[in-house]
Amino acid sequence: MSAPPKPSFDPRGIILPLEKLLPVRQIKDCEKNLITFRTILASLRAVGLLEPLVVHPQKGSDLYTLLDGNLRYHALKELGKKDAQCIVANDDECYTYNYHVNRLAPIQAHKMIMRAVKNGVAPERIAEALNVRLQLVESNMNLLVGIHPDVVELLKDKQIPASVFYTLKKVTPLRQIEMAELMTSANNFTRGYAQALLTGTLKEDLVNPDEPKKAKGMTPEELARLEQEMAIVSRDFKAVEATYGETVLHLTLARNYVASLLGNAKVSRFLSSRSDYFAEFQRLVASEKLSA
């Protein structure tokens, strides 16, 4: 029986003096004015260190290399702290830690803030901890008001500008779902794409259908034509999406069949005399990925 894999971290964690830690790099005075650093600083003042530093012991000394948490380390020093909670890593490959962290999606951030408020944390304290304006926290609290639950489920782990949600609120629930599905299928969650989908939305699918549409540089006639074209594109896109899996399956089966033919010496010699067909068949078999 093979030995169990060695854990990457010591799960117990330890408290180490900051003077025993060797940061990977120093930060300049100008970097201390950046939003990220000021936010960390404010969070440490308000709620303390939530995410431990990641360190690796140096051989032959009582010092530790700081693998992850450089800004937190410098913020702690600026606040006059003498030690910090640390996790000891069993290897010194810093790229295996914070670089693989998925940043919090807007919907997840909204849910965390709402959970904190529900537990009695005042929005003002949250704003102080995050070093942001109170209006921004209140705006995040209202992020999903008027958004259909199916849309929330579709976009819950996507990195989306907050402005996209306000664009979605201008259309009916069914149109919200359609737009979310189109953005997900196209893997495009930008404000510009959402605005384009809004511009191409039919009047009856708007929350305020009597409110005139505005699109810079476009006449009402051009807007009407764009609505029709977007409706056609959406319909065609859904038709292709519905048959995509079946089409790829057929292509995969066809490729495997052609591969078996080329594996037959007699058939291969016969096809090689038709150079155009043979080259195309070889290219098909060599392809690693098929797309419909």
Buried (B, 14 or more C-beta within 10 A) or exposed (E): EEEEEEEBBEEEEBEBEBEBBBBEEEBEEEEBEEEEBBBBBBBBEBEEBEBBBBBBBEEEEEBBBBBBBBBBBBBBBBEEBEBBBBBBBEEEEBEBBEEEEEEEBBBBBBBEBBEBBEEEBEBEBBBBBBBBEEEBBBEBBEBBEBBBEBBBEBBBEBEBBBEBBBBBBBBBBEBBBBBBBBBEEEEEBEBEBBBBBBBBBBBEBBEEEEEEBEBEEBEEEEBBEBBEEBBEEBEEBEEEEEEEEEEBEEBEEEBEEBBEBBEEEEEBEEBBEEEEEBEEBBEBBEEEEBEE
